[in-house]
Amino acid sequence: MELFGVTKTGRKNHPDQLSSQNLRLKNYLLGCCAVLLSPGLVEFNFQASDPCARREIPIKINPEWGFEIVAHYISPRDRLTGELVLRNRTGRTIYGVALSVDYLESRNSVLLTVQYLAAVKGAKNSLNSIRPFFLGRLNQPISPNENISLFGTNLMAVSVMPAQAKISQMLILFRDDAVIQFEPPTRSDAILVETPEQFDVAPGPRPKEIFLRVGIGADGQVEQQDLLGLQKNPDNHFLQRLRAHVGEWIFSPAFRGGFTVKSELVLRIRFRNLEAYPGPMECPLDSTLGRPEAFVNVDYLRIEGGRWTLMYGGYSASGRLIRPVVSSSRN
């Protein structure tokens, strides 16, 4: 497994940072224009023009766990990506930290769970009950009263903005691999691990997109597939080949209460030519689209003829899911 960077403080290489900066600039300019064009206007809301702009949402942590929340942001576009800044109040030097964050909608039910981890080199095996997509390396341990910044995603998009978040589990690594665990593992969502390296199907009729609900077993194997909404030509050759391909995917299974369990994922599958990817960015929070509350954007991109490559949650997934490498830095 590759090692992914989580910065101790600076975040110049965050995978979603550049687009977030552009969006903030866009919102700033729009706001300035609103003031100039409306002489009597004294207040305006930057976020109103883009509901998917990076924003801060409240998050809870048990104060007895020895950390202070400094900041918590989410970027919901394409996939929900979280950024969490914590201050070490344990009074001890920390060599790694891993945690799970439950994102809750307004009725306090869990939309999804994102896991975060950062550790010095060689320490990650001590924290392996947390299985994040981004795995961060710290350049050096975190001293008392220093901040640590973590990034996390499970590659799922949401059509409902989380109202709040809660840190439901935490592990802290000290010197000599001494680990303190606060709360046992509660839940995690399934995440793709591997697919067949190639998808081949002759050009022919195909839908622009489909929603496919996938049942995943406790062993990570695909057990069931159900088309949602679209029932036109469900037995055509293209969809038959697609279902056969998805049936060979392997997932890291979901956890509930510390045990692997069966789960479901909704996949929003689109079919496009490679040169048209990624195309215009959409905001999944647009309520007029009628999408599930949580789903994964999956893109099949035609390379040439009948050969296709696969993107899962915005990352290459033909063969093993390719994870990003983000360099680490320090204040």
Backbone hydrogen bonds, N-H to C=O, Kabsch-Sander energy under -0.5 kcal/mol:
donor,donor_aa,acceptor,acceptor_aa,energy
4,F,135,L,-1.8
6,V,137,R,-0.6
8,K,329,S,-2.2
9,T,329,S,-0.8
14,H,11,R,-1.7
17,Q,14,H,-1.6
18,L,14,H,-0.6
20,S,16,D,-1.7
21,Q,17,Q,-2.8
22,N,18,L,-2.3
23,L,19,S,-2.3
24,R,20,S,-2.5
25,L,21,Q,-2.3
26,K,22,N,-2.6
27,N,23,L,-2.9
28,Y,24,R,-2.3
29,L,25,L,-2.5
30,L,26,K,-2.5
31,G,27,N,-2.3
32,C,28,Y,-2.4
33,C,29,L,-2.4
34,A,30,L,-2.1
35,V,31,G,-1.9
36,L,32,C,-2.3
37,L,33,C,-2.4
38,S,34,A,-1.0
41,L,38,S,-1.9
46,F,44,F,-0.6
48,A,45,N,-0.8
49,S,46,F,-1.0
50,D,47,Q,-1.2
53,A,50,D,-1.8
55,R,74,I,-2.3
57,I,72,H,-1.3
60,K,165,A,-1.8
65,W,62,N,-2.1
66,G,63,P,-0.9
68,E,87,R,-1.9
70,V,68,E,-0.5
70,V,85,V,-2.8
71,A,85,V,-1.5
73,Y,83,E,-2.6
74,I,55,R,-2.6
75,S,81,T,-2.4
77,R,52,C,-0.6
78,D,282,E,-0.5
79,R,77,R,-3.2
80,L,156,M,-3.0
81,T,75,S,-2.0
81,T,79,R,-0.6
82,G,152,G,-3.1
83,E,73,Y,-2.7
84,L,150,L,-2.6
85,V,71,A,-2.8
86,L,84,L,-0.5
86,L,148,I,-2.7
87,R,68,E,-2.5
88,N,146,E,-2.8
89,R,66,G,-2.4
89,R,87,R,-0.8
94,I,142,I,-2.9
95,Y,173,L,-3.4
96,G,173,L,-1.1
97,V,118,A,-2.7
98,A,171,L,-2.4
99,L,116,Y,-2.6
100,S,169,Q,-1.9
101,V,114,V,-2.9
102,D,166,K,-2.9
103,Y,101,V,-0.5
103,Y,112,L,-2.8
104,L,102,D,-0.6
104,L,164,Q,-2.6
105,E,109,S,-2.3
108,N,105,E,-2.4
111,L,103,Y,-3.1
112,L,103,Y,-1.0
114,V,101,V,-2.5
116,Y,99,L,-2.8
118,A,97,V,-2.2
119,A,136,G,-2.4
120,V,95,Y,-2.5
121,K,138,L,-0.5
123,A,120,V,-1.9
126,S,123,A,-1.4
127,L,124,K,-1.8
128,N,125,N,-1.0
130,I,127,L,-1.8
133,F,153,T,-0.6
135,L,133,F,-0.6
136,G,117,L,-1.9
136,G,134,F,-0.6
138,L,119,A,-2.1
142,I,94,I,-3.0
143,S,141,P,-0.7
145,N,88,N,-3.4
146,E,143,S,-1.9
148,I,86,L,-2.7
149,S,7,T,-1.1
150,L,84,L,-2.8
152,G,82,G,-2.1
157,A,295,F,-3.9
159,S,293,E,-1.8
160,V,293,E,-0.7
163,A,104,L,-2.4
164,Q,104,L,-1.4
165,A,58,P,-1.5
166,K,102,D,-2.1
167,I,60,K,-2.7
168,S,100,S,-1.8
168,S,166,K,-0.9
169,Q,100,S,-1.0
170,M,182,F,-2.0
171,L,98,A,-3.1
172,I,180,I,-2.5
173,L,96,G,-3.1
174,F,172,I,-0.5
174,F,178,A,-3.2
177,D,174,F,-0.8
178,A,175,R,-1.2
179,V,177,D,-0.5
180,I,172,I,-2.4
182,F,170,M,-3.4
183,E,181,Q,-0.6
188,S,255,F,-2.0
191,I,252,S,-1.7
193,V,250,I,-2.9
194,E,250,I,-1.9
195,T,319,G,-2.7
199,F,308,W,-1.2
201,V,306,G,-2.5
210,I,269,I,-2.3
211,F,228,L,-0.7
212,L,210,I,-0.5
212,L,267,L,-2.7
213,R,211,F,-0.5
213,R,226,D,-3.1
214,V,212,L,-0.6
214,V,265,L,-3.3
215,G,224,Q,-2.9
216,I,214,V,-0.5
216,I,263,S,-3.2
217,G,221,Q,-3.0
220,G,217,G,-2.0
222,V,249,W,-0.8
223,E,215,G,-3.2
224,Q,215,G,-1.3
226,D,213,R,-2.2
228,L,211,F,-3.0
230,L,228,L,-2.6
236,N,233,N,-1.6
240,Q,236,N,-2.1
241,R,237,H,-2.3
242,L,238,F,-2.3
243,R,239,L,-2.6
244,A,240,Q,-1.8
245,H,241,R,-2.1
246,V,242,L,-2.8
247,G,243,R,-2.0
248,E,245,H,-1.5
249,W,246,V,-1.9
250,I,194,E,-2.8
251,F,220,G,-2.5
252,S,191,I,-3.3
254,A,261,V,-0.6
255,F,188,S,-1.4
256,R,259,F,-2.4
257,G,186,T,-3.8
259,F,256,R,-1.5
261,V,254,A,-2.2
263,S,216,I,-2.4
265,L,214,V,-2.1
267,L,212,L,-3.0
267,L,265,L,-0.6
268,R,266,V,-0.5
268,R,296,V,-3.2
269,I,210,I,-2.8
269,I,267,L,-0.9
270,R,268,R,-0.5
270,R,298,V,-2.6
271,F,208,K,-1.6
272,R,300,Y,-2.6
274,L,302,R,-2.2
276,A,273,N,-1.4
277,Y,274,L,-1.6
286,D,283,C,-1.7
287,S,285,L,-0.7
289,L,286,D,-1.7
290,G,287,S,-0.8
295,F,157,A,-2.2
296,V,266,V,-2.3
298,V,268,R,-3.1
298,V,296,V,-0.6
299,D,311,M,-2.6
300,Y,270,R,-3.0
300,Y,298,V,-0.5
301,L,299,D,-0.6
301,L,309,T,-3.0
302,R,272,R,-2.9
302,R,300,Y,-0.5
303,I,307,R,-2.7
304,E,307,R,-0.9
307,R,304,E,-2.8
308,W,199,F,-2.2
309,T,301,L,-2.7
311,M,299,D,-2.5
312,Y,315,Y,-3.3
313,G,297,N,-3.1
313,G,311,M,-0.5
315,Y,312,Y,-1.4
317,A,310,L,-2.7
319,G,196,P,-0.6
319,G,317,A,-0.9
321,L,193,V,-2.3
322,I,316,S,-3.2
326,V,324,P,-0.5
